[in-house]
Amino acid sequence: MSLSAASHGSGPRRASLCVPATHLDRVRKALVAGADEVVVDLEDAVPLGEKDSARDGLREVDWSDASARGVRVAVRVNAVGTPWCHRDLEAVTAIPALASVVVPKVESRADLDFVERLLAGLEAETGRADRVGVQALVETATGLAGLAGIVSRPSRLESLVLGYADLGASLGRQGVVLQDWVPAQHALVVAARAVGVDAIDGPHLGVADDDAFRAATTHAARFGFDGKWVIHPRQVDAVVAGFTPAPEQVAYAERVLAALEDAAADGRGAVQLDGQLLDEAMAVAARRTLARVGR
């Protein structure tokens, strides 16, 4: 869980289900599909001529299912510098269930500064009690190269999300396979870990729950990502399972932390568990395991 998590939805962010704002029936169904987070898209999934109507349509959604189920609600707004970004932020801040906004094509800290200043003003104007978090979607060569600057002042930042389709176009790549993305994935995970925010893998570019999708999910979980975007409800269960530690892993993490706490209380420096020396690195791993099950 990120250090700056918003108050709406406080559990793990394993599966983030993305749905277009133009299809309110899909938005409503997404809220009960079992995902930890629903990302309503006002950007790529919305044609240019429908930006205003898609934004206005969000007022018609009953968001109570999200609150009742503890589902995070996020909205991907249009990119900073477009004619729609400021209007998107103004509209979505009025959604009581909103936990965060996803800012696409983030390339510098200045992009987030603009969004955060506008959010602060809108919250002050409306008297909103819950601060809206920010997720940065990194999907250009400039954004990837500027990760250190993007996370330099975390403030509202909750996560970094890697966007493969636009990043591939930005880099001029065609026909890439999973392993081709390892350097970009590594850079994003390192940047996220450096400031304690979530590292989220972008969506597999297919809607099936097939072997390729499951391989990408397994790879992302082992690589250190906290969760993954999905673009179809049928993919949610596999991602939740892929990013949820097994019961024995959870039990071991609890034993590690208990052993370290007992040693600290007794003033012992060296700690062993099952014949293995424990250190702070193992404590960090144990806390991350428990965070993935909402503890």
N, C-alpha and C positions, 0 to 999 in steps of 0.2 A: 504494500500500500504506500502511496506517495506521502511525503512529509506535509504536503499542502492540500490534502484531500478535502473536498467540499463536504458539507454536512449531509447532503442528499446522497445516500448510498455510501457505505463505509467498508464494505467487504472487498474481496479480491476482484480485480478486473481481468478475468480469464477470457471470457467470450464477449466481444462487442459486436452486436448485430447491426449492420448498416441497412437503412431503408430510405427510399426516396420520399421527400416531403410531398411529392405530387400524388401519392397514393395513401390516403389517410387510413384506408382499411388495412393496409400492410403495417402502418405505424401501430395501429391498435393491436393487431395480432402479434407484432414484435414484442410488445410490452409483456406478453404472457408466454413467450416462446422459450423461456428458461435461460436467457442470456443474462450476464451480470450487468451489461450496459447496452442500451439502445442508442445508436447514433443516427439521428434524423438528418438527412442530407439535403441542404439547400444549394449545394454547389454543382458538382459534375452531373448528378442525376437529374438536374432540373434544366430544361431548355431555356435559352435566353429570354424568350417571350413569356415564360411562365414564372419568372423569379418572384414577382410581386404577389401573384395569386398563391403560389406555394407557401410563401412566408405568411400571408394572411390566413391561410387554411389551418395553420397550427393552432389557431385560437379555438377551432372546433373540436380538438382532441380532448377527451377526458383522460387526464393523466393520473387518475386515482389508482389505477392498476399498478403503475410504477411505484408509487409510494407504499401501497399495500404489500407489494412483493419485494421491496428493497432493491428495485432495479434502478441503476443510475440512468439518468436521461442526459444525453449530450446532443448538441446540434452542430453539424458542420456548416459554418457560415461561408460566405464567399470570401475570396482572398482580399487581403488588405490592398487598397488601391483600386479596387473595382467599384462600380457605381452602387453596389448592393451591400457592401460589408457593414457600413454604419447603420443602415436600416435593418439589416438582419440582427445585429447586436441589440438594437433598441427593441425589436419585437420579441426576441427570445428571452430577454431578461425579464419579461413580464410572465413567463411560464414559471409558476411556483415550484414545480418539480425539477426544474433545470439544475443540473449539477455542474455542467461545464460546457464550454464551447470548444469545438475543434477548429483550429485556424489552419487552412490549407496553404501549401507552398510557402511555408515559413523559411526565410532566408537569412534573417538577422534578428538580433535582439530588438531592433527598432520596430519590427513588425509586431512583436508581442507588446512592446511599450504602448503602441497606438491602441491595441485592443484593451489592454489593462486600464489605461487612463479613461477610455470611453466607458468601460464597465463600471469603474469607480464612480463616474459621474451619474450613470444611469441608476446605479444602486442608491446613491444619495438622493436622487430625484424622486424615486419611487418608494423610498424607505424600506427597501428589501433587506431583510435581516441576514439571509444566507449569502455569503460571498460566492460568486460564480468562478469556478476554476477554469483553467485554460489547458488545452492539449495542443501540442505543436506537431503538425503533420509535415514531415520532412520528405520532400519528393522532387527535389531538383539538385543538380550538381552544386550550385551555390549554397543551398541549405546544408547539404552533407558536408561540404568543406567548412561551413561556418558553425558547426555544432557547438564548439567551445563557447562562442559568443552567445548563441541562442540560450544556453543554460547558465550564463554568467550571473544572472540575477533571478533565481527561481520564482520568487514571489508567488504568483497564482499558478505557476506551472505544475501540472499533475502528471503529465506523461509526454513522451516522445513517441510518435507513430511513424513507421517506415512505409512510405507509399511507393509501391513497385512500378505501377503502370507509368505514371508521370516521370518517375526517376529513370526508368529505362529509356523513355523518349528523350529526356534531358541528356543522358549519357550517350545516346546514339546506339543503344544495344538492341539486338534482335535475336530471337530464338535462344535466350539465355536459359540455363538450367539452375536448379536450386543452389548448387555450390558456387555459382558465379556471384551470388549476392553476399557471400560470407564477409568480405571486407566492409561492405556497407553496414551489414548487421552488427558486426563487431564494433564499429565506430559509434553506432547509435546506442548499443547497450552500455558501452563504456561511458558515454556522455550522460546517460540516464543515471547510472550507478554513482557517478561522481557527485551528483547533487541530490540523490535519494528520491527520484521520481520514477514512475513506471516506464518500462520499455515494452512497447506493444508492436508486435509483428503485423505488417499489413496483410490484406486479404490475398488468399490464393485466387488466382484469376480463373475461377471456374465455380460452378454452383453445385457440383456433385460431391457427395461424401464418398470419394473413391480413394484408391491407393495413393495417388499423387497428392491429394489433399491431406490425407493422414500422415504421409511422409513429411510434408511441410510442417504440419502441426507438431509432430514428434521432434523434428529438427529444432524448431523455434523454442520448445520447452527445454530441451537439453542445452540449447545455446545460451539460455539465461533470460529469455524474454518472460515477461509476467503474464502475457495474454496475446490474443490474436483477434484481428477483425475478421468477420465472416459476412458473406453477402447473401446467404440463404438460410432460413431457419433449420433446414435439415442438417446443417453443419454445426449447429450450436452444441449438441450433446457431445460430439467427438472432441470439440475444443475444450469444453468444460472438463471432460474426463482427462484429456491430455495434459492439462495444466493443474490438475488436482493431485496432490501427493497421495500415495497409497497409505492405508491405515498404519502399516508398520513403519513407514517413514515419519508419519506424524508422531507416533509413540516414541520413536527414537529421538526425534527432535525435542520432545518434552523431557526425556531422560537426560539429554545433554545439558539443557538449560538448568534442570533441577540439580544435577551434579555440580555444575559450575557455581550455582547459587549457594549450595551447601558448603562448598570449599571456601567461597568468599566469606561466609558467615563464620567459619572455623579458622579463618586466617591461613588456609593452606594455599601454597602457590601452585604446586603440581597437582593436576587432577587426571584421574584415569577412569575410563568407562569401558568395560568389556575388554580390558587389556590394552586400550588405546589412549594415548595422551590427548587431552582436550585443550584447545586454545581458543582465542577470540575469533579466529576465522571460522571455526566450527560453530561457535555461538551465532555468528552472523548468518551462516547457512541454516541453522536451526530456526532462527527467527523468521527467515524468509519462507521456510517450509510452513510454519504455522500461519504466517500472513496469508498464504495461498488458500488456507481453509478458514480464513476470517478470524483468526485468534491473535 
